[in-house]
């Protein structure tokens, strides 16, 4: 394999396989592209679920980004440790996680924590906890704009629920959260149209609540696929996440987006069990396995067929098998980077074709300390 490619290491003899490599200079370029698309850091609330690393949070902070979104208490704690000013836990807390959410506020008083609600039961539980703690809980109403995963239908019940939030002395109603992860249309024009149709439900709900004399101050919308659309809206925080590292799936689906691949798996051939078959040390435990094949784009072996995977092995069919030996190293871009990162305790940072350091995937588990 040519060492003139951007991802290649000059010396792999001391690199374990599989390893996840990240390229800080390319991450930096992706952050610049995010800021350019949104027009201002004030309209950006990046999601950290993709990377879960303090160093990438800090890179964004150096660009002036201080609003973040996360999916777990551990990710929220990491953001608190980084001193982020405004942190949204975009997963409605239930059970013990309600208490953990209030523990976050106590542990990191310099940060403003918010979370989501989509029903009266959870709201009443958060209100009770806030009252007992003599605290004000900052909440967004989570709206189902078509994905049918979480959120409340934007109807009269949503108007009533937001009114309950607004009128409770222990709640600060901050606005709406609407994730449109069901929109994965490749064509930008068609994606924009679908995104606007879904978002109109959010705007209609805002107008309905306004008729009740309540102003909705903030809207947080979308993820990476809809980022180019929401990033142009006034008064809306866009929440891209995958854009920081990018992956093979989004690169293929969304050629209109300018983001660079910034995370690559280093793998090796561990066996050639029969003619035209090679096996890599890349099993379910080392790359996101929830989608069908291919699980990765193997660079320099794009014409191969991934035919089997188990806990530690990835089996590939290729007419070029005779060109390679057991022990040969390859580089592979994950099809789905977010759950892939979470499989590694640390990543290797790469600069000028050499390992420059390691970054801990600090929020890969459900708990750091809280």
Secondary structure, 3 states (H helix, E strand, C coil): CCCCCCCCCCCCCCCCCCEEEECHHHHHHHHHHHHHHHCCHHHECEECCCCCCHHHHHHHHHCCCCEEEECCHHHHHHHHHCCCCEEEECCCCCCHHHHHHHHHHHHCCCCEEEEEECCHHHHHHHHHHHHHHCCCEEEEEEEECCCCCCCEECCHHHHHHHHHHHCCCCEEEEEEEECCCCCCCCCHHHHHHHHHHHHHHHHHHHHHHHCCCCCCCEEEECCCCCHHHHCCCCCEEECCCHHHCCCHHHHHHCCCCCCCCCEEEEEEEEEEEECCEEEECCCCCCCCCCCCCCCEEEECCCCCEEEEECCCCEEEECCCHHHCCCCCEEEEEECCHHHHHCCCCEEEEEECCEEEEEEECCCCCCCCCC
